[in-house]
Amino acid sequence: MGLNDDTHTALDQSGVTGGPDGPDSGLPTPGGQPGPIGGGDIAGGLDGQGGGEPGSTSAPVPSGLPQGAFVAKTVIAVDGPAGSGKSSVSRAAARALGFGYQDTGAAYRALAWHALQQGVDLDDPSAVLASWDTFDYAIGTDPDEYFVRVGDTDVTEAIRTPDVTAAVAHIAKLPEVRERLVQLFRQVMRKADGQGIITEGRDITTVVAPDAEVRILLTADESVRMARRSAEVTTQSAAETSAALARRDAADAKVVDFMNAADGVTTLDSTDLDFDQTVQAVVDLARAATH
């Protein structure tokens, strides 16, 4: 089994709400099952104005906690380059631990998809930012019921197309977009049910969740990452997929260092590990930190 065999599939969305159901106390109830996070009220709400934390709708961080702090749950932060297996490994590890799971890359992709649907000029930063005002985002944090939705549209599969992949770089390079999405990711982590959540993406260990109990840089040799991504993407040739991965890494590297572990971050090189071994390594790190 390869590192990317665990594909994203739209599943039952029953019980999903369109947005937060009131002020976020930041105090999730431990022991529940991970569930969906609705983003209906998020659109236009990440401007840093008002009494809440920038990135919340009406949801201040509990008093006395530092920026980025999370309450009553274990946070496992996973960084890494494209093709390293972050999503599939993190999702499987979350399932094994009984934790929630957040794919932060899905939000970048969903915003790119939304901008394309709106006919936004991706080379115009102000137009991209304006598209945020109508970005109604929701994601399922149960690893067994993963979905991504924009408004009433399930975009779980649509955000994985080559067109969206190509558009993501235009979205991710904008500091204002990254700042708003960081706050959205923190809101998802605070609101998700369960005793823990694995959040994966890029700059997770240093920017999104620098205070996570476990911080992991999941990586692999470039040739291995390209082979894994080529096996995952069936709509492009291996050469096209490899070129797209290289372009994505090069573009993102201008914004964030995702190839070198920061202080306190554990590097997990999966070059010579199979999928199950890589998942077990993440699970072992999580259990060692929480027992």
Secondary structure, DSSP 4 states (H G I P E B T S, - for coil): --TT-S-------TT--SS--S---S-PPTTSPP-EE--TTTTT--SS-SSS-TT-SS-PPPTTPPTT---SSEEEEEE--TTS-HHHHHHHHHHHHT-EEEETHHHHHHHHHHHHHTT--TT-HHHHHHHGGG--EEEE-STTS--EEETTEE-TTGGGSHHHHHHHHHHHT-HHHHHHHHHHHHHHHHH--SSEEEEEESSIIIII-TT-SEEEEEE--HHHHHHHHHHH--SS-HHHHHHHHHHHHHHHHTT---SSPPTTPEEEE-TT--HHHHHHHHHHHHHHHH-
